[in-house]
């Protein structure tokens, strides 16, 4: 369904190039595709072949409860991102949103010139000319996001090394193009190039890991590899398999931006437009983390053949070249724990020195990845439930933060004309908020968006009774139950440290001494009703989660039980 829709859109864009259809319609078409595909992923239409698996693909993919659930979640997030794309040209004061054409702009110029020629009028005219000449990338954006989402959906459902690698590359190629889609922006092109080069390196690591596993086992199907690990006693083969799995995990850690492989993410997030950054911070991470979860759970079941004390004693009593299946699990777990603790420390401490809003959110993402990886390493039913819950709440909260930042950016950088109307054109990073100081005193200009942003930041900091507090609490509770006392103490300390830079942003939002430089460009711009509805809905869900938590908690509990007993 999704692939067929992408092919149709490619043909439509190629045939229709002369504005016969507005770019706005391609966004709505993409939205409808996401909605319909999400319904099909949950088998809401009761299509018989969906429940019987993807036999047509020769076992390359699988359909399980968790794949269906997170396919739906990915499609839902993609639909929300497309739904709030900034409309090309808007007249907010008159409470209507209209796309423009050159004749309308020409008439508008005539009216302005009729009132009188002055320097201010000429400046406004030059700004408006820049708006007209700026290419709108909404059509390309909708197509590329569909392509990237297809890769993410296939990655979650992958049950073979071949489909795993092809799916991650399909997803990555779409994200590479998105990062550099604004070709008139030097920073966006630089970010896309950096992302492509470093992402290609991580893809090489994943391919090398898959090759090593195939060389030592002769198998590519994941279930067969899991079974092979449980029955073989050859230390040489286990060593090759463990090295391959470690390389695959390192490659995926690189792609999600987990420490110490995180250096690329702050630069790419900062230089990319916010509408692209919102996709980079959410969509690839969901699919990769769910895939790592499925792989680690299936491999980690081997651990329960012996207690952990026995595994540790075997490590001290045997050489590195003489390892068993339990030692392999121990090495992989320690790799995840090392990445977790480094992500927690680096994401919290380095974030304190950031003056740019998107770089701060990038290090915030790294810190949250530390909690997610900690829950993954514990590998119990409770920890997996907390991991799934953490992924969902983080995605919702992060989405809402970037939606608010996009709205505030348009609010600050809109073009104010003589007739008191504001013309807004989304031109990528030119309309984005770059520095935290730009948010100074925004509460007095737009209190609703400021309060919504404050609630989201409080949730990120883990302030009760917001949803972010419960996600961290569940992970820490699972870690303490399993005996991870040291890393739990570290996680609590870094949470307090990270709360300080969230609170600093909130303080800047509500400072009464407003800098004149930060407000000189503010206008009467108002966001669309759809954009405001999504922000308000997400904010209420974050704020009032404690009143009705059973729906989400029961869903994650069922999914965690399904993973362990499927």
Secondary structure, DSSP 8 states (H G I E B T S, - for coil): -HHHHHHHHHHHHHH--SSSS-HHHHHHHHHHHHHHHHHHHTTTT--HHHHT--GGGTTSB---HHHHHHHHHHHHHHHHHHHT---SS-BGGGTB-----HHHHHHHHHHHHHH---HHHHHHHHHHHHHHHS---HHHHHHHHHHHHHHHHHHHTB-BHHHHHHHHHHHHHHHHHHHT--TT-HHHHHHHHHHHHHHHHHHHHHHHHHHHHHHHHS--BHHHHHHHHHH---HHHHHHHHHHHHHHHHHHHHHHT-TTS-HHHHHHHHHS-HHHHHHHTTHHHHHHHHHHHHHHHHHHGGGGGS-HHHHHHHHHHS-TTS--HHHHHHHHHHHHHHHHHHHHHHHHHGGGG--BHHHHHHHHHHHHHHHHHHHHHH-SHHHHHHHHHHHHHHHHHHHHHHHHHHHHHHHHH-EE-TTS-EE----GGGGS--BGGGGTTHHHH-HHHHHHHHHHHHHHHT-TTSHHHHHHHHHHHHHHHHT-HHHHHHHHHHHHHHHHHHHHHHHHHT-SS--HHHHTT-------HHHHHHHHHHHHHHHSGGGS-HHHHHHHHHHHHHHHH-
